[in-house]
Every structure is written in structure tokens, then in C-alpha cells.
Amino acid sequence: QTPADDLGVKYVMEIEVQMLTERTHQLQGQLAALGVPIVGDSIHGGGTCEHYVERHGWRRVGMQCCELSFLEPKWEEAEVDGKKTKSLVKSDKKCFCRLNNAWWTEDLVKYEFYQQREWEKTQN
């Protein structure tokens, strides 16, 4: 039995995808159509993923935003009809943050260790 068997799948891998729209359901459907459904996405064939922390369990979809960037807000003061106003204008400065680990990273490391150990058994 492999760690992936608990999820109802044969293999588990981590991929990085750049979203072109905000419609995550399209990503889920496209990956499923390619034969690589997202873990926990039972609607598209990704099995179920139950995660337990301190005796509390919940079902999760193995999808997480790990990188976010946006233009830094910039306020510009102007005088309109004798009144000072502030308005938001386009900025050249970019804000950026990135998570180094997703919530499943520890489980994936264990899975990769298990797969390596099983492969080494076949080589002896």
C-alpha cells in the first residue's frame, strides 16, 4: 500500500500552474481532462483528501495559491474645485509574496521518500 492509496489515486505529484483567469474550476476541469485531477477534487476524479489536525478533520482540495503579486497602491493628491482630494493612480512598484511550502508539502516529502525506497527495492 502506498500513501497515495489513502487518497484513492495511484500517484501524487506537485505541479505549478500560472492562472490566467480567476476561474479555478476551469483549471480543475482541464487538469482532469489531461488525466491528472487535483487531489481531493472528487467531482473531477481526484479522490478524497481528509486532513486531520488535533483531532479535527476536514476534506480538502489540494490546490493552494503560493504566489501573489500586484501593483502597490499609490495615492496622488489633487485639487479639484478648491478642495484637496486623493485618488488612486497606477504605480510602478510591485508587491510580491511567495509561500515556500504548501499545506501538503510534508505529506508529499513522505510520499517521495516512500516511492524512492520502493524503487530501490526493485534495483536489488
DOMAR-817537 format. One record per residue: residue in three letters; x, y, z of N, C-alpha, C, O in turn. Coordinates in nm, 3 decimals, m for minus. Example, Ala and Ser with C-alpha at 12.3 -4.5 7.8 and 13.67 -1.06 7.14 Angstrom:
BEGIN
    r       nu       nv       nw      cau      cav      caw       cu       cv       cw       ou       ov       ow
  ALA    1.319   m0.569    0.780    1.230   m0.450    0.780    1.320   m0.330    0.780    1.424   m0.332    0.846
  SER    1.285   m0.225    0.708    1.367   m0.106    0.714    1.290    0.003    0.787    1.341    0.114    0.804
END
This chain:
BEGIN
    r       nu       nv       nw      cau      cav      caw       cu       cv       cw       ou       ov       ow
  GLN    0.085   m0.119    0.000    0.000    0.000    0.000    0.089    0.125    0.000    0.186    0.132    0.075
  THR    0.054    0.222   m0.084    0.130    0.346   m0.092    0.053    0.458   m0.023   m0.068    0.445   m0.003
  PRO    0.120    0.567    0.014    0.048    0.680    0.072   m0.060    0.734   m0.021   m0.160    0.788    0.026
  ALA   m0.042    0.719   m0.152   m0.143    0.766   m0.247   m0.271    0.684   m0.239   m0.379    0.734   m0.270
  ASP   m0.260    0.556   m0.198   m0.378    0.471   m0.188   m0.481    0.529   m0.092   m0.601    0.512   m0.113
  ASP   m0.436    0.597    0.012   m0.528    0.659    0.108   m0.614    0.765    0.041   m0.724    0.796    0.088
  LEU   m0.564    0.823   m0.069   m0.636    0.928   m0.141   m0.721    0.872   m0.254   m0.796    0.945   m0.318
  GLY   m0.710    0.742   m0.278   m0.785    0.681   m0.386   m0.723    0.704   m0.522   m0.792    0.698   m0.624
  VAL   m0.593    0.732   m0.526   m0.523    0.757   m0.651   m0.398    0.670   m0.657   m0.355    0.615   m0.556
  LYS   m0.338    0.658   m0.776   m0.219    0.576   m0.792   m0.090    0.654   m0.767    0.004    0.602   m0.706
  TYR   m0.085    0.779   m0.814    0.034    0.862   m0.800   m0.003    1.001   m0.749   m0.117    1.045   m0.766
  VAL    0.093    1.068   m0.688    0.074    1.206   m0.642    0.195    1.287   m0.688    0.309    1.242   m0.674
  MET    0.170    1.405   m0.743    0.279    1.494   m0.782    0.237    1.638   m0.758    0.118    1.670   m0.755
  GLU    0.335    1.723   m0.742    0.309    1.865   m0.723    0.343    1.936   m0.853    0.451    1.916   m0.910
  ILE    0.252    2.020   m0.901    0.277    2.097   m1.022    0.256    2.244   m0.993    0.185    2.281   m0.899
  GLU    0.317    2.327   m1.073    0.300    2.471   m1.060    0.229    2.521   m1.185    0.271    2.492   m1.297
  VAL    0.122    2.596   m1.165    0.040    2.644   m1.275    0.021    2.793   m1.260   m0.004    2.842   m1.150
  GLN    0.032    2.866   m1.369    0.004    3.009   m1.367   m0.139    3.030   m1.413   m0.176    2.993   m1.525
  MET   m0.219    3.090   m1.327   m0.359    3.116   m1.359   m0.368    3.237   m1.450   m0.309    3.341   m1.422
  LEU   m0.442    3.224   m1.559   m0.465    3.335   m1.649   m0.599    3.401   m1.620   m0.623    3.515   m1.661
  THR   m0.687    3.329   m1.550   m0.816    3.384   m1.509   m0.834    3.352   m1.361   m0.750    3.285   m1.301
  GLU   m0.940    3.400   m1.302   m0.969    3.371   m1.161   m1.060    3.249   m1.147   m1.109    3.222   m1.037
  ARG   m1.082    3.177   m1.252   m1.177    3.067   m1.252   m1.107    2.934   m1.225   m1.066    2.864   m1.318
  THR   m1.092    2.901   m1.097   m1.020    2.779   m1.060   m1.091    2.653   m1.109   m1.025    2.552   m1.133
  HIS   m1.223    2.657   m1.123   m1.294    2.538   m1.169   m1.251    2.500   m1.311   m1.255    2.382   m1.347
  GLN   m1.211    2.597   m1.393   m1.162    2.565   m1.527   m1.030    2.490   m1.519   m1.006    2.396   m1.595
  LEU   m0.945    2.531   m1.427   m0.818    2.462   m1.406   m0.844    2.318   m1.363   m0.780    2.225   m1.412
  GLN   m0.937    2.301   m1.271   m0.970    2.167   m1.222   m1.019    2.078   m1.337   m0.976    1.963   m1.349
  GLY   m1.107    2.130   m1.420   m1.161    2.052   m1.531   m1.055    2.021   m1.636   m1.051    1.909   m1.688
  GLN   m0.969    2.117   m1.667   m0.865    2.096   m1.768   m0.763    1.992   m1.722   m0.723    1.905   m1.800
  LEU   m0.721    1.999   m1.596   m0.626    1.900   m1.545   m0.688    1.761   m1.544   m0.621    1.663   m1.577
  ALA   m0.815    1.751   m1.506   m0.884    1.622   m1.507   m0.891    1.567   m1.649   m0.871    1.447   m1.670
  ALA   m0.918    1.653   m1.747   m0.926    1.610   m1.887   m0.790    1.558   m1.936   m0.785    1.472   m2.024
  LEU   m0.682    1.611   m1.880   m0.547    1.565   m1.915   m0.508    1.437   m1.841   m0.402    1.379   m1.867
  GLY   m0.595    1.392   m1.750   m0.568    1.270   m1.674   m0.494    1.292   m1.545   m0.446    1.197   m1.484
  VAL   m0.484    1.417   m1.500   m0.417    1.448   m1.373   m0.509    1.533   m1.285   m0.483    1.652   m1.264
  PRO   m0.617    1.472   m1.233   m0.708    1.550   m1.148   m0.639    1.594   m1.019   m0.543    1.532   m0.975
  ILE   m0.689    1.700   m0.961   m0.633    1.753   m0.837   m0.678    1.667   m0.720   m0.796    1.632   m0.708
  VAL   m0.583    1.632   m0.633   m0.615    1.552   m0.515   m0.725    1.620   m0.435   m0.720    1.740   m0.408
  GLY   m0.825    1.541   m0.399   m0.936    1.592   m0.320   m1.050    1.648   m0.403   m1.155    1.681   m0.348
  ASP   m1.031    1.659   m0.534   m1.137    1.710   m0.621   m1.221    1.592   m0.667   m1.204    1.543   m0.779
  SER   m1.311    1.547   m0.582   m1.389    1.427   m0.612   m1.482    1.447   m0.731   m1.520    1.349   m0.796
  ILE   m1.521    1.569   m0.760   m1.609    1.597   m0.875   m1.539    1.561   m1.006   m1.602    1.512   m1.099
  HIS   m1.408    1.586   m1.013   m1.332    1.562   m1.136   m1.242    1.438   m1.126   m1.149    1.425   m1.205
  GLY   m1.268    1.348   m1.033   m1.195    1.222   m1.025   m1.067    1.224   m0.945   m0.983    1.136   m0.963
  GLY   m1.050    1.321   m0.857   m0.928    1.331   m0.777   m0.935    1.263   m0.642   m0.849    1.285   m0.557
  GLY   m1.036    1.179   m0.621   m1.048    1.110   m0.492   m1.088    1.206   m0.381   m1.133    1.317   m0.407
  THR   m1.070    1.161   m0.259   m1.099    1.247   m0.145   m0.970    1.265   m0.065   m0.882    1.179   m0.067
  CYS   m0.961    1.374    0.003   m0.842    1.404    0.084   m0.890    1.453    0.219   m0.941    1.565    0.231
  GLU   m0.874    1.370    0.319   m0.913    1.409    0.454   m0.788    1.445    0.531   m0.692    1.367    0.536
  HIS   m0.789    1.560    0.589   m0.673    1.612    0.661   m0.710    1.627    0.808   m0.814    1.685    0.841
  TYR   m0.626    1.576    0.895   m0.655    1.581    1.039   m0.549    1.662    1.112   m0.429    1.641    1.094
  VAL   m0.594    1.753    1.195   m0.506    1.831    1.281   m0.572    1.838    1.417   m0.685    1.884    1.431
  GLU   m0.501    1.790    1.517   m0.551    1.793    1.655   m0.694    1.743    1.666   m0.781    1.812    1.719
  ARG   m0.717    1.623    1.615   m0.846    1.553    1.624   m0.957    1.617    1.542   m1.072    1.573    1.550
  HIS   m0.928    1.719    1.465   m1.028    1.780    1.378   m0.997    1.740    1.234   m0.883    1.752    1.189
  GLY   m1.098    1.693    1.165   m1.076    1.651    1.028   m1.163    1.730    0.932   m1.274    1.771    0.967
  TRP   m1.113    1.749    0.812   m1.192    1.814    0.708   m1.142    1.766    0.572   m1.028    1.723    0.558
  ARG   m1.230    1.775    0.475   m1.193    1.738    0.339   m1.137    1.860    0.269   m1.187    1.971    0.283
  ARG   m1.030    1.837    0.194   m0.963    1.947    0.126   m0.936    1.913   m0.018   m0.926    1.796   m0.056
  VAL   m0.924    2.017   m0.099   m0.878    2.004   m0.236   m0.732    2.049   m0.236   m0.699    2.154   m0.181
  GLY   m0.646    1.970   m0.297   m0.502    2.000   m0.297   m0.465    2.112   m0.393   m0.389    2.092   m0.487
  MET   m0.520    2.230   m0.367   m0.490    2.346   m0.451   m0.468    2.464   m0.357   m0.547    2.488   m0.266
  GLN   m0.362    2.537   m0.380   m0.330    2.649   m0.292   m0.256    2.756   m0.370   m0.169    2.727   m0.452
  CYS   m0.293    2.880   m0.345   m0.220    2.992   m0.405   m0.090    3.008   m0.327   m0.091    3.031   m0.206
  CYS    0.022    2.994   m0.396    0.152    3.003   m0.331    0.229    3.128   m0.370    0.335    3.156   m0.315
  GLU    0.177    3.203   m0.466    0.245    3.323   m0.510    0.142    3.428   m0.547    0.041    3.398   m0.612
  LEU    0.167    3.549   m0.505    0.075    3.658   m0.532    0.155    3.784   m0.560    0.249    3.816   m0.486
  SER    0.120    3.855   m0.666    0.187    3.982   m0.694    0.082    4.081   m0.743   m0.015    4.043   m0.808
  PHE    0.104    4.206   m0.711    0.013    4.311   m0.753    0.088    4.444   m0.747    0.190    4.456   m0.680
  LEU    0.035    4.543   m0.818    0.096    4.675   m0.814    0.064    4.742   m0.681   m0.050    4.738   m0.634
  GLU    0.165    4.803   m0.622    0.147    4.871   m0.493    0.056    4.992   m0.512    0.076    5.071   m0.604
  PRO   m0.044    5.006   m0.426   m0.132    5.123   m0.439   m0.053    5.254   m0.422    0.037    5.263   m0.339
  LYS   m0.089    5.352   m0.500   m0.023    5.482   m0.492   m0.133    5.589   m0.490   m0.221    5.591   m0.576
  TRP   m0.126    5.675   m0.393   m0.224    5.783   m0.379   m0.165    5.912   m0.431   m0.048    5.944   m0.405
  GLU   m0.244    5.985   m0.504   m0.200    6.112   m0.557   m0.298    6.221   m0.512   m0.420    6.208   m0.524
  GLU   m0.239    6.328   m0.459   m0.325    6.439   m0.416   m0.347    6.535   m0.532   m0.258    6.561   m0.612
  ALA   m0.468    6.587   m0.537   m0.502    6.684   m0.641   m0.601    6.784   m0.581   m0.665    6.758   m0.480
  GLU   m0.610    6.896   m0.647   m0.706    6.996   m0.601   m0.813    7.010   m0.709   m0.784    7.043   m0.824
  VAL   m0.936    6.983   m0.670   m1.049    6.991   m0.761   m1.151    7.088   m0.703   m1.200    7.067   m0.592
  ASP   m1.183    7.194   m0.775   m1.279    7.296   m0.729   m1.240    7.352   m0.592   m1.326    7.378   m0.508
  GLY   m1.111    7.370   m0.572   m1.063    7.428   m0.447   m1.058    7.330   m0.330   m1.022    7.369   m0.219
  LYS   m1.092    7.205   m0.354   m1.087    7.103   m0.248   m0.975    7.005   m0.278   m0.957    6.961   m0.392
  LYS   m0.899    6.970   m0.173   m0.794    6.870   m0.188   m0.858    6.731   m0.187   m0.939    6.699   m0.099
  THR   m0.821    6.653   m0.284   m0.872    6.515   m0.292   m0.755    6.419   m0.312   m0.647    6.459   m0.357
  LYS   m0.777    6.295   m0.280   m0.679    6.190   m0.304   m0.742    6.089   m0.399   m0.860    6.055   m0.386
  SER   m0.663    6.045   m0.492   m0.714    5.942   m0.583   m0.606    5.835   m0.602   m0.486    5.861   m0.590
  LEU   m0.651    5.717   m0.629   m0.562    5.604   m0.650   m0.516    5.606   m0.796   m0.598    5.612   m0.888
  VAL   m0.384    5.601   m0.816   m0.327    5.604   m0.950   m0.236    5.483   m0.970   m0.194    5.418   m0.874
  LYS   m0.207    5.454   m1.095   m0.122    5.341   m1.127    0.019    5.362   m1.073    0.075    5.472   m1.079
  SER    0.075    5.255   m1.020    0.208    5.260   m0.962    0.303    5.171   m1.043    0.259    5.078   m1.110
  ASP    0.431    5.202   m1.035    0.532    5.117   m1.100    0.590    5.015   m1.003    0.659    4.923   m1.045
  LYS    0.562    5.031   m0.873    0.614    4.939   m0.772    0.526    4.815   m0.764    0.403    4.824   m0.767
  LYS    0.591    4.701   m0.753    0.517    4.575   m0.747    0.536    4.511   m0.610    0.648    4.503   m0.559
  CYS    0.427    4.464   m0.551    0.432    4.387   m0.426    0.430    4.240   m0.465    0.361    4.201   m0.559
  PHE    0.507    4.160   m0.393    0.521    4.019   m0.428    0.538    3.937   m0.301    0.615    3.974   m0.213
  CYS    0.466    3.827   m0.292    0.490    3.734   m0.180    0.479    3.592   m0.232    0.405    3.564   m0.326
  ARG    0.554    3.502   m0.172    0.556    3.362   m0.213    0.570    3.274   m0.091    0.652    3.299   m0.003
  LEU    0.487    3.170   m0.087    0.498    3.068    0.017    0.596    2.963   m0.032    0.590    2.922   m0.148
  ASN    0.686    2.920    0.054    0.781    2.816    0.013    0.722    2.677    0.026    0.768    2.584   m0.041
  ASN    0.621    2.662    0.111    0.561    2.531    0.133    0.410    2.542    0.131    0.352    2.639    0.180
  ALA    0.347    2.444    0.073    0.201    2.435    0.076    0.160    2.348    0.196    0.246    2.289    0.262
  TRP    0.031    2.340    0.223   m0.012    2.263    0.339    0.018    2.114    0.324    0.024    2.043    0.424
  TRP    0.036    2.066    0.200    0.061    1.925    0.177    0.209    1.891    0.163    0.243    1.774    0.143
  THR    0.299    1.989    0.173    0.441    1.966    0.146    0.499    1.852    0.230    0.571    1.767    0.178
  GLU    0.469    1.851    0.359    0.523    1.746    0.447    0.475    1.608    0.402    0.553    1.513    0.401
  ASP    0.348    1.596    0.364    0.295    1.468    0.317    0.360    1.427    0.186    0.388    1.309    0.165
  LEU    0.386    1.523    0.097    0.448    1.492   m0.031    0.593    1.445   m0.012    0.638    1.355   m0.083
  VAL    0.664    1.505    0.081    0.801    1.462    0.110    0.800    1.316    0.158    0.885    1.237    0.116
  LYS    0.705    1.280    0.245    0.693    1.142    0.292    0.662    1.049    0.175    0.718    0.939    0.166
  TYR    0.574    1.092    0.087    0.537    1.011   m0.029    0.656    0.988   m0.120    0.679    0.876   m0.165
  GLU    0.734    1.094   m0.147    0.852    1.081   m0.234    0.956    0.988   m0.170    1.020    0.910   m0.241
  PHE    0.972    0.996   m0.038    1.064    0.906    0.033    1.019    0.761    0.015    1.100    0.673   m0.012
  TYR    0.889    0.738    0.031    0.834    0.603    0.017    0.857    0.552   m0.125    0.899    0.438   m0.144
  GLN    0.829    0.635   m0.226    0.847    0.594   m0.365    0.993    0.561   m0.394    1.020    0.463   m0.463
  GLN    1.086    0.639   m0.342    1.229    0.615   m0.362    1.269    0.481   m0.299    1.344    0.403   m0.358
  ARG    1.220    0.456   m0.179    1.252    0.331   m0.109    1.198    0.211   m0.187    1.266    0.109   m0.198
  GLU    1.076    0.222   m0.241    1.018    0.113   m0.319    1.097    0.090   m0.448    1.117   m0.024   m0.488
  TRP    1.141    0.198   m0.513    1.219    0.186   m0.635    1.353    0.117   m0.605    1.397    0.031   m0.682
  GLU    1.417    0.154   m0.494    1.545    0.092   m0.456    1.530   m0.056   m0.432    1.622   m0.133   m0.461
  LYS    1.416   m0.100   m0.380    1.393   m0.245   m0.358    1.393   m0.320   m0.491    1.438   m0.434   m0.498
  THR    1.341   m0.256   m0.596    1.336   m0.322   m0.727    1.474   m0.330   m0.793    1.494   m0.410   m0.884
  GLN    1.568   m0.248   m0.747    1.700   m0.245   m0.807    1.795   m0.347   m0.746    1.901   m0.373   m0.802
  ASN    1.759   m0.405   m0.633    1.845   m0.505   m0.566    1.816   m0.645   m0.610    1.879   m0.739   m0.562
END
